Amino acid sequence: MTSAVAVQRRASGVSLAQRAAAAVFGAPSVRRSNGGADASFVPHVMRGAAWHRRRERTAVFAVDRKGAEASERLPRIWVSEVVPDCVGDGRAFVASYPSGPDRGGWRAWELAEIYFGEALGLTGEDQRRRRIDCYRAAEILLLHAAQRGCVAAHCRLGIIYEGDLCEGEYWCGLLESRALHSADMPCDQRAYLHFSYGALHGHGECCWRLGDMVAAGRGCEASAEHACMWYRRAFDVESGAIDEDRASTGNAALRLARAFECGRGCAQDFRRARTWYRLAAISLGAAFDAGQWHFKRERLEARRGVARMAQEIAGCY
């Protein structure tokens, strides 16, 4: 299936009734705040098997090249959400983006985070198709947010590209798809560029993630010294911020502790490694207690590192 045909089919998946419902109800958060459960004018008593089958066929997202956004590189995207009272994986289109100026790209960021969170919960192989579509929708929304100046969107884009979460199915505009000389940029290089942008604009998570890519030589030339520099910068940025991200502070400290323990990019120093492991354990413990449970492994590594460095310093095994 060609790209143009695929786009046309996705766009035709948004019916006139769904467009009208989205125009009336707006974003999902607006509907919920006004007591709406889903954007459908069909009464509950009339929602039979055919209605549920239509909902189950609703796509995760749809690209709309019509309207004012047709001339832009990034398209208008129709977003959907799961319908609570529908059998199976029923969805409904509930909003479109862009639907206003959205200075700073925070509305796009909010919608992308909804898709990103949904994708993280789809872990089974039977949910692979829907997981990829959620990441694809998040990518388009994050590109909108990044275009409007949201630095955090560059970090999320870097995570998507670094892990190849869309499994090669990334957004390609009309200019790129029609150009005979265009070449697809590797995922590692895309991730490196987005992390670099965020790091140069003072985003702590981008700094330590960029350090990981530099240390591994992904998208760039490997350099342990430059990796240590980015880890230290990530720690300095986050530890001095008013709204400190304890997870980023802990991850940066953990990487600095590894570097001093193994002597990668710096002189080996077990005492300094123990200090960094302690800082990592404190910050990651606070992040874990705040609900960021996916850093459980890093927190455990930091605690074990403190004990291991104490043994190395004392010479007791």
Order of alpha helices (4+ residues) and beta strands (2+ residues): alpha-alpha-alpha-alpha-beta-beta-beta-alpha-alpha-alpha-alpha-alpha-alpha-alpha-alpha-alpha-alpha
